[in-house]
Amino acid sequence: MGVSAALNLDELIEQGQELRNALGAETEIQDEIVTSIYRRAEAIASKVASQVDRGRDWNKTIDDLLTSRLVGFPLMLLLLGGILWLTISGANYPSNALASLFFMLEDQLTLLFLRWKAPEWLYGLVVLGTFRCLAWVVSVMLPPMAIFFPLFTLLEDLGYLPRVAFNLDNIFKRCGAHGKQALTMAMGFGCNAAGVMAARIIDSPRERLIAILTNNFIPCNGRFPLLISMAVLFLGAGGMKYGTAIASLTVASMVLLGIGVTFLVSYILSNTMLKGVSSSFALELPPYRRPQVLQVLIRSVLDRTLFVLWRAVKVAAPAGALVWILANINIGGVNIIEHLAGYLDPAGRLMGLDGFILLAFILGLPANEIVIPTLLMSYLGAGALMELESLSAMRELLLARGWTWLTALNVMVFSVLHFPCGTTLLTIKHETGGWKWTIIAALLTTGTACLACFIITQLVHIVGLLF
């Protein structure tokens, strides 16, 4: 009976595999049928249109360029890269202005606490911890989102985003995912929480989960300050020839790393825990239309920018208080932050980091923007979140703590691939209806980040021993 049962099980497995192959073949046949129907309809329409109007069809001409196999991808990368550049460069001035405004408010709060003769611990908890954390999160997050979301929404209203999905559909389909994941991935550049919310456009629950679980591999605006500062400090510093260009290429490489890991992990998920046949969708490219600028601005600011910012503020406020408490409570003459960093140091060294760096990322869970201030506070033994006056001063501090180019590289890689921020985790919980996939998303991304840093560190050490 045992042999018979084994044979039956083998037959069932074989039949299941044949069925899966048949479904895949059926999907390809459906794609070919839909493609042939659209080609036939286009041929008929072109004949009719040529009789009515032999003028130049600008919609078709533009689509021939934007969806071309030869120039479609370069144009797409150039356009999205331009939006990203505008977001990063354009956000500097309003970010600095907001930071100055918040520090003026901090001065007024300080005077108010002095006038009230409030206890020192209350001043530190409220002003140096909670308020200062909120100030940095708002000043860093609001300007980029206020630039990125309107620009992205304008592309959406113009009718370009369906062309992006069309270009990337085949790559995502080969990974077992959905072509619309390209749109959610692009949204992740502004904010991963918004990218997770955008996964609602994917009808298949399996492919929607893949898009949600992998969206955090796309670096959001909150991570770009860290990426840019690390690249400038260790690759564009000291008057290095073409240092600025090398630093810019390094940041671009980190973006491409995130995109590549998104494809790789999507493929792995679609062949393991989220196994299934990719769903097909007939994407009819809509005609280009003039964007309704005022409506786009209102919708992008109210529905996206302020909504995501409010979630970040709710998470960042208690985080600032927690960091201040950990930095100001001493055990055996050493504050809690140094104790925790000591416990994490062995694991950090394996990945080319240290315990303070890992702890800064953990304490930066509520918002990626506070990772650098938390790290500097820990290194300096200060009792409040802080930033140094210049990048050169930051470089000197990091070098004194044993940093090398490898440390900076691993910090950048870990920043791109590590666990989602608190806002994104809450969004994943809301979109998936529970903590199961939220925990899986955190473990998946953190495991990927640790593995990548470990491999990079060990390879560099091996090469160093050989040469």
Buried (B, 14 or more C-beta within 10 A) or exposed (E): EEEEEEEEEEEEEEEEEEEEEEEEEEBEEEBEEBEEEEEEEEEEEEEEBEEEEEEEBEEEEBBEEBBEEEEBBEBBBEBBEEBBEBBBEBBEEBBEEBBEEBEEEBEEBEEEBEEEEEEEEEBBBBBBBBBBBBBBBBBBBBBBBBBBBBBBBBBBBBBBBBBBBBBBBEBBBEBBBBBBBBBBBBBBBBBBBBBBBBBEBBEBEBBBBBBBBBBBBBBBBBBBBBBBBBBBBBBBBEEEEEBEEBBBEBBBBBBEBBBEBBBBBBBBBBEEEBEBBBBBBEBEBEEBEEBEEEEBBEBBBEBBBBBBBEBBBEBBBBBBBBBBBBBBEEEEEEBBBBBBBEEBBEBBEEBBBBBBBBBBBBBBBBBBBBBBBBBBBBBEEBBBBBEBEEBEEBBEBBEEBEBEEBBBBBBBBBBBBBBBBBBBBBBBBBBBEEEEBBEBBBEBBBEBBBEBBBEBBEEBEEEEEEE
